[in-house]
Amino acid sequence: MTDDQDTCLCPTPWPRLITVIEQREYTVTPTADHSPASALYLARCALCRTPYNHPWKRIPADPNQPPVVTR
């Protein structure tokens, strides 16, 4: 299997990572250790949707932005 750095199809690998938890999309960032959420949910590249199989953590939401609901 190839390294995930080679599988993101974007010109700049992993430009933005997201995850979906309970039908809401969250922006996440790479981290050294798994967070409780990264142990349970999968992150993906926001543009090409390639799975990101490394530890990540959620970025605190901007209170001025409404949450994104996916269906």
ROPA-898193 format. One record per residue: residue in three letters; x, y, z of N, C-alpha, C, O in turn. Coordinates in pm, whole numbers, plus 50000, padded with zeros to 5 digits. Example, Ala and Ser with C-alpha at 12.3 -4.5 7.8 and 13.67 -1.06 7.14 Angstrom:
% residues 2
ALA513194943150780512304955050780513204967050780514244966850846 SER512854977550708513674989450714512905000350787513415011450804 
% end
This chain:
% residues 71
MET500844988150000500005000050000500875012450000501935012650063 THR500455022749930501245034849922500985043950041499945042850107 ASP501915052750067501775062550173500635071950138500465075550022 ASP499845076150238498695084850213499105098250154498305104650086 GLN500345102750178500795115250119500765114449967500665124749900 ASP500855102349911500855100449767499455098349710499295098449588 THR498455096449794497145093049743496195104949730495225104049654 CYS496445116049801495605127749784495805132849642496935134549597 LEU494725135149571494775138849430494935153749406494985158149291 CYS495025161549511495125176049498496565180349463497515173349499 PRO496715191749394498065196549362498945198249486500125194849483 THR498375203549593499045204249723498345193949812497185195849847 PRO499035182949849498365172449926497745177750056498345185750128 TRP496565172950083495805175750206495645190650231496055195450337 PRO495065198250137494915212750157493945216150270494095226350337 ARG492955207550292491975209550400491385195950433490995188550343 LEU491315192750561490755180050604489405182450672489205192250742 ILE488495173150648487165173750710486785160050763487345149850724 THR485815160050853485175147750897483695150750913483305162350929 VAL482865140350909481435141950931481065134151056481295122051064 ILE480505141151153480065135151279478605138751297478245150551303 GLU477765128651307476325130451324475765140451221475055149751257 GLN476085138351095475605145950980476075160550978475485168750907 ARG477105163851055477695177251051479145176151009479875167351053 GLU479545185150922480905185250871481775194250958481405205550990 TYR482945189050995483895196551077485245197051008485655187450944 THR485925208351022487295209450974488205203751080488025206151199 VAL489195195951037490135189651129491565192651085491795197250972 THR492505190151173493915192651144494755180651190494415174251289 PRO495825177551119496685166451161497265169051300497495180551339 THR497505158351373498105159251506498955146751529498835136951455 ALA499805146951629500715135751655499985123651713500345112251684 ASP498965126051793498265115151861496785115351825496225125751791 HIS496165103451831494735102651805493945110251911494295110252029 SER492905116551866491935122851955490785112951971490715103251895 PRO489885115052066488735105952076487945105251945487495094451907 ALA487785116551878487025116451753487765109051642487145101751565 SER489095110951633489835104351524489925089251543490185081851448 ALA489725084751666489705070351691488405064051639488355051951615 LEU487365072151623486055066951582485625070951442484875063551377 TYR486085082351393485615087651265486775088951166487935089751206 LEU486445089351039487425090450932487465104750882486425110850859 ALA488665109950865488835123050803489115121050654489605110550613 ARG488795131150576489025130650431489535144150383489365154350451 CYS490155144050267490505156550201489175163150161488295156650105 ALA489045175850190487795182850159487565184450009486425186049966 LEU488635184049930488485186249787488315173249708487355171849633 CYS489245163749725489185151549644488565139749720488325129249661 ARG488295141549850487635131449935488485119049963487945108750004 THR489785119749943490655108549976490675106650127490845116450200 PRO490525094350177490595092050322491975095750378493005093050316 TYR491975101850495493195105450566493315095950684492545096950780 ASN494255086850678494365076050777495435078550882496175069450919 HIS495515090850929496475094551032495735101951143494575105751124 PRO496365103851259495695111151368495325125451328496035131851250 TRP494235130151383493775143751359492955148351478492555140351562 LYS492705161451484491825166851588490935177451525491285183451423 ARG489785179651586488865189851536489405203751564490045206151666 ILE489145212751472489475226851490488245233451550487135231251500 PRO488395241451655487215247951713486445255851607487035262551522 ALA485145254751613484275261351514484295276451531484435281651642 ASP484155283351420484025297851421482585300851461481655296851390 PRO482365307951571480995310551616480185319051518478965319851529 ASN480855325551422480165333851325479715326151201479015331651116 GLN480105313451191479745305251076478695294951117478865288351220 PRO477635293251039476655282851070477265269051042478125267950954 PRO476845258551114477375245251087476915240150950475835243650903 VAL477735232050888477405225950760476765212550789477365204050854 VAL475555210450741474855197750760474905190050628474515195350524 THR475385177650634475445169350515474325159050521473835155650628 ARG473935154150405472865144050403473255132650318472485123150303 
% end
